[in-house]
Amino acid sequence: MAARSYGQYCGVTSAVELVGERWALLILRDLLVGPRRYTDLKQGLPRIPTNILSTRLKELQEGGVVRRVPLARCGLVYELTDYGRALEPIMLALGRWGFQAMGEPEADDIVTPDSLSMALRTSFRPEHAADADYELHVGEVALRATVRDRALTVARIAPDPTVAGNRVPDGDPDGVIVAGPGIRRLIGGEVTAAEAIEQDLVAVVRGDASVLGGFAETFRIDRITPAHARDLPEHALT
């Protein structure tokens, strides 16, 4: 358990004490994608100090959120317990909520395979999803997103597809999509698939260009612009 206590008898307080320490939620984000070796977690969170990663993993294990288990061909890995897995809908909702506040990336912001995997899961709309197989490249990250019977699976192609628990499907994808940070505008519904191609935000480099329309229908978060101080009535600022 984390050492910090807020001294309040409340479910939200208990949750924050369990997972609210710095870096904890990002560790859980990556473990929601799949089991991870310590080295996998460190590579996916390159700015986390090793002592903090070790401490957070220990705290999460003590809280019953994470456990360490052997995995064939991978050795010891960290994975979520059933209690930890119950955070999934909360994390997806948190990702959708946070998407509303995303602006343009800073120069040193990065996209990781696990962060992009969770972005796809966050924006996935099963009620609009037809069976399809997409290959998505954002910078150095390449993923395979497969939809079957309104269920989504995501596998890492690059970098390092040997990450624990990774399973890349056989066969060729329906289309290969290459994008930069501007794909956020497509997922947010700010531009159509045709506009995204026209504005060079996204390119379909293999397969019919129409595949992007299916992608845009499948992965979408309707944006609600956050109210900033300048938008609030004067009495709300006092």
Secondary structure, 3 states (H helix, E strand, C coil): CCCCCCCCCCHHHHHHHHHCCCCHHHHHHHHHHCCECHHHHHHHCCCCCHHHHHHHHHHHHHCCCEEEEEECCCEEEEEECHHHHCCHHHHHHHHHHHHCCCCCCCCCCCCCHHHHHHHHHHHECHHHCCCEEEEEEECCEEEEEEEECCEEEEEEEECCCCCCCCCCCCCCCCEEEEECCCHHHHHCCCCCHHHHHHCCCEEEEECCCCHHHHHHHHECCCCCCCCCHHHCCHHHHC
